[in-house]
Amino acid sequence: MVNPTLLAPHEADSPPWPKLDYADWKDTCTTLQLWTQIVGKIRLAQTPWLNHSWHVPLYVTTRGLSTSPMPYGKSTFQIDFDFIDHLLRIETSDGAVRTMPLTRRSVADFYVALFALLGTLGIRVRIQTTPNEIVDGIAFDQDHQHASYDPAYAHQFWQALVQTDRVFKQFRARFIGKCSPVHFFWGSFDLAVTRFSGRTAPQHPGGVPHCPDWVTREAYSHEVSSCGFWPGGEMLPYPAFYSYAYPEPPGFSTAAVRPDGARFEIRFHEFILPYDAVRLAAEPDALLLEFLQSSYEAASNLGQWDRAALEQTLPPR
């Protein structure tokens, strides 16, 4: 267990939609993204390819983020980030468990310690050590620069993911066409869910840093309306929900997307709704669902999707 004195006073009794100020935790955010990339690349190495790279994301759990079970020979193992006890946990289908604390340590130290733990379980995995989707990324085993971990902010980030995951799954249930799971992409460090029209799309230009163009082109091989949650970064220094369409239909950037406060960000070709607009709303779930639905309607209506065949009305609960 983590010593409660190490955590912020509000962690034990925080609101459902926690405060998450990117400026306050950006160093932890950067380090944590790199840690999740190491774990995510282990999943990439061990799982069979699924369309649109659906075999690589992590999943939100009741304690943090998980790879879900990965095959290794005739058995399986999984790796979990626990943002309550602040541990990285490795479990195998043979009943073995290994843990290491999530604490201030460099990316290189995390990399070495994790692969050493896997070695004690007889698990040998090789990954590419260059970070994906990061400009000028440092190889994991050489990165002694990024070494921050504030347990209180990691916990808050996970709480924001829990709330977002819950609402995204409600939104996903309205769609009966092809749709991704709600999953966490460690490359871009965002939680996302993507709907498909069923039609093929023009070839994507690629150009994502340290991500092969063929991967990006396969991910966008078909028309999509995608939404997600991103904790912030240098280009957008605050957490936000986003929604975009590929290909972007004519008129999408000027579509009337609700609620007030949502805007089209031309740099990203995405509609953006600040996380705080949801967090501080009288009914956060309803406000977020309004954003997700109205931005999807803009994409599907302007893109002439067959909405009658792709959507369903959920039974009352």
Secondary structure, DSSP 8 states (H G I E B T S, - for coil): ---GGGS-TTGGG--SS----HHHHHHHHHHHHHHHHHHHHHHHHHS---GGGTTS-BEE-SSEEE---EEETTEEEEEEEETTTTEEEEEETTS-EEEEE--S--HHHHHHHHHHHHHHTT-------S-SS-TT---GGG--S-----HHHHHHHHHHHHHHHHHHHHHHTTB-SSB---EEETTTTEEEEEEEEEEE--------TTS-HHHHHHHTSEEEEEEEEE---SSS-S-EEEEEEES--TTGGGS--SSTT-EEETTTTEEEEEHHHHHTSSSHHHHHHHHHHHHHHHHHHHTT--HHHHB------
